[in-house]
Amino acid sequence: MALLAAGCKAQDTPLSTKVDRRIEILVRSQLNVPQDWRVDVGDRSKSDISGFDTVPITFTSSADPTKKQTLSFLISKDGNTLARLSKWDISKDPSTLISSDSRPMRGSPQAKVTIINFDDLECPYCARMHAQLFPDTLDRYKDQIRIVYKDYPLIEIHPWALRAAIDANCLAAQSPAAYWNYVDYLHTHGDDVTGPQRDPAKSAATLDKMARDEGQRSKLDTGKLDACLTKQDDSVVRASIKEGDALGVDGTPTLFINGERLSGALPESQVWLAIDRALKSEGITPPAPNPPSHIGGDVKSPGDR
């Protein structure tokens, strides 16, 4: 709980206009509130923290009054200290908050540690993470983990990522193996899809051809696959993006290891530390330490943002 000094004169009386003004000045400076936003201090109410009351502060856009947000602060009984308290809900198991049903999986279905990767098939940092997970991480932990990918294409900066996710899901609808073959290939041949001309239409055609080729190799129902590729239904991908947003995902890759979030293409040694923690919490002894491979050991980029 970070404390902010709201004044240095003791006061036992209820909130006054003068104290409200001191609160406003402090909050504006500490939170960098835009000048054209109004700050309104509400009435005190009893809090759960001894020695403090709760005071709501509402931020309203002058340009658009419908844009507003109210935050709860704590104020000491003497009116001298303002505090912002952050509360987290720990009533739910973080490992159960992300749905992985019907998604293709690698690893053991019975594994007690699940790694969920919010992935962008056009993201170079995702390609690096993919190379770390397969084969290094999966080889290291074998049947102790399972790995699931969720769609989080960064549409604003990656022109063909959305189509790639849709095409991958068309394959997944018939064969998890075909899905993973397609994902593996894209994460090592992204430049082939982008092409020297960076033509979105050519990229789309390349993606569809790659998917159809994989469909033939995997002996899928080509009629169903063609219909899915032609339809380009993005509802599943959009739902995955929305789920990621709700979880605080703002870049790729983002891993959730039994609910613990890791953002960016971290070195695999750091990813393994998180996996080891998850295994130990389940009463499972992690594999003996061994040096990470060169593939991800020097990757320090925070990922696409």
N, C-alpha and C positions, 0 to 999 in steps of 0.2 A: 504494500500500500504506500504509494508515493505521496508525501505530505507537501502541501504548498502553503506557505505562510500568507494568510489573507490580511494580516494586520498585526500591530504590536501593542494595541491598547486593549486591555481586558474589558469585557462587556458582558453583562449578564442579562441584558434586556433582549427581547425578540429581535429578529432581523429588522433593521431599519433601512431607510433609503440610502444612507451613507454607506452601510455595510454592503448593500446590494451593489452599489457602484464600485466598491473596492473588489468585490467578487468579479464583476464584469471586466474590470481592467485586468485583473490577474488572469482570468480565463482566456480573454482575447490574446494576451501576450503569450501565454503558455501553449495554447492550442493553435496559434496563428489563424484566428478566425478572420475571414475576409471582411473588409471594411463595409461592404454593402449587405452584411448579414446582421440581423438584430439578435441581441442576447437578452433573454428575459429570465430573471431569477424568481423561482416559485416559492411557495410557503414551506416552512420546515414541517417535518413529520418524524415520528419516532423511528429510530433505526435499530438494527440488531447489534450494533457495535457500541459498547459501553463508552460513555462520554461524548458521543456524537449523535447528531440528528441527521436525517436525510433531507437534502434540498435539491429539487429538480431544476435544471437549467435548460431552457429551450432555445435552439438556434434556428432562426427563420430567415430565408432569403427575401430581401426586400423586392427583388425583381419578380420573384414567383413565390408568393406566400404559401403555396401548397407544398413547397420544399421545406421541410422542417425536421428537426430531430431533437429529442429530449434525452438528456443524459442525467443520471443520478449521481450526485456528489455527497460527500459527508462533510458536515461542518461541526466543529467542536461546540460544546455547550456555551463556552465563553465567547464564541464568535471570532476567535483569533486564528483558527487553522481550518483550511479547506483541504479535503482529500478526495482522491478519485480511487474508488475501490473496484477492482476487476474480480468477477466471480465466474468460476468455471463449473459446469455440471459434470460431476464424476459418478453420477448414478448409473450410467450406462457403460457397458464394456466397449471401448473404442474399436476393438477388433470386429464388432458386429455392426458398425454404423454404415459400412459401405457394402452394397449388394454386389455379389459376384456371381449370382445365379445366371445360368445359361451362357456364361462367357467361356471361351476356350481357355484351357488351363494346361500348364506344364508343371511337372512334379507329381507329388502323391496326393490323391484326393483325400486321404486320411491325415495329412499333415496338420499339425496344430499351429503352424505359423504360415500365414498367408501374406504374400507380397503383392500388393495391388499397385500397378504402375499406370498413372494417367499419362498417356503417350500421344505424341504427334508424329505421324509417319514421315513428315517432311523436315522434322527438326534434327539438325546435326548433333546436338547434344543428346537427344533421345537415341540416336544411332550409337553413340558412345556408350550410353547406359545399357542399351540392348546387347552390345558386344561384351559388356561386363557380366550381365546376367546369364548370357548364353554363349559359351558353355561354362565359364569359370564358376559363377555362383551356384548354378544348378549342380555342377559336378562336385563342388565342395560339400553341399548340404544334402544332395540326393533326395531321399524320401522324407527328410525332415521339413521340407518347405513345399509350398505350391505357389505358382506365379500366375497372376491374372492381369491382363491389360484392359484398361478402360480408355475410351476415346476422349481426347481433349485437343482437337486440332486448333491451332492458333490462326484462325481464319484471316485475321487482319494482316498478317505478315507472311503467311504460307498459302499461296494460291491454290495448290492442289491437295492440301492436307485433308480437307473435308471429303473430297471425292475418294481419296485413298482409303479413308476410314469406312466410307459406305461400301466400297468394293470389297474390302476385307471382311466386312460383316456379311456380305452376300455369300462369300465363300464359307464363312463360319456357320451359316445357316444349314449347310449340308455336311461340312467336315471340319472339325477343329484342326486336323493335321494340315488341311489345305490353307486354312487361315494362317497358321504359324509359318508355313512355307512362304506365303505371300508377304507376311510381315518381315520375316528374315531377309527376303530378297530386297524389299524396299529399303530396309535400313542399311543395306550395303550398296544399293544402286540408285540412290536418290538423284544423283547428277544425271543419270540416264533419263529419268522422268522429266526433270527440269529442262534439259536440252540446252544447246547453245543459244537458241533464239528466245528462250523463256516464254514460249507461247502457251498460254493456259489451255487452249483447245487441243494442241498437240500433246500436252501433258495428260489431259483427260483421256485422249485416245490411247496413249501408251499405257496408262493405268488399266483401262478396260481390257486391252489386249493381254497384258500380263495376267489379269484375273482369269480371262478365258483360257489362256495357255495352262494356267494352274488347274483350272477346272477339268481340262482334258487329261492332264497328267494324273489327277486324282480320281478320274472316272466319275465325275459328278454328273447330275442331270443338267445337261447344257441348256435345255429349254428353260428350266427354272432359273438357272444362273443368268442367262441372257435377259430374261424378263426383269430380274432384280437389278441388274446393271443398268438397264434402260430406264427403269422407274426412278432410280436415284432418290429413294426415300431417305431423308436425313433425320427422321424423328428419333431413332435410337441414338444417333450420334449427338443430337441436340440435348436429349435427356441426360446423356453422360456428361456433357459440358455443364449443364445446369447442376448436376450432382457435384461435380468438381468445384464449381463456384461456391456452392453451399458449404463445402469443406475447407474453403480458403485457398484452393488451388489458383495460382495466378501465373504459372509458367510451367514449362515442361523440360525434362521429366520431373514428375513428383511421385515419390513412392510413399505408400502407407504400409508399414510392416507391423501387422497386428494392431493397426490404428496409429502407430507412431509415424509422424510425417517427416520425410526427408526431401528437401527441395533442391533441384539442380543435379547436374551430372557429377556427383561426388565420387571421390576415389573409392574403389571397391572395398578397400580396407575399412573405410568408414561405414559403408553399407553393411559389411560383415559384423561390425561391432553392434549395430542395431539388431541384426538378425540374432546374434548371440544373446543379447539382452532378452529378446522375445522368447527364445528357446529356454533360457534359464528360468524365466517367469512361469513357464509351463512345466518345469521340473525336468527338462531335457538337457543333457550335457552336449554342448556344441562340439564340432570337430576340433581336433588339435590345431593350434595356430600354425599357419604356414604363410610364406610371403605371397602377396598378391602378384598377379601377372603384370606385364608391362602395359597391357591394354588400357587399364583404367587408372594405374597408379599415379599418373601425373596430371590427371584431369582435375582442374580446380575451378572451372567455369561454373557460375551459379545457374546456368541453363538459360534457355530462351525466355525473354521477358517482354 
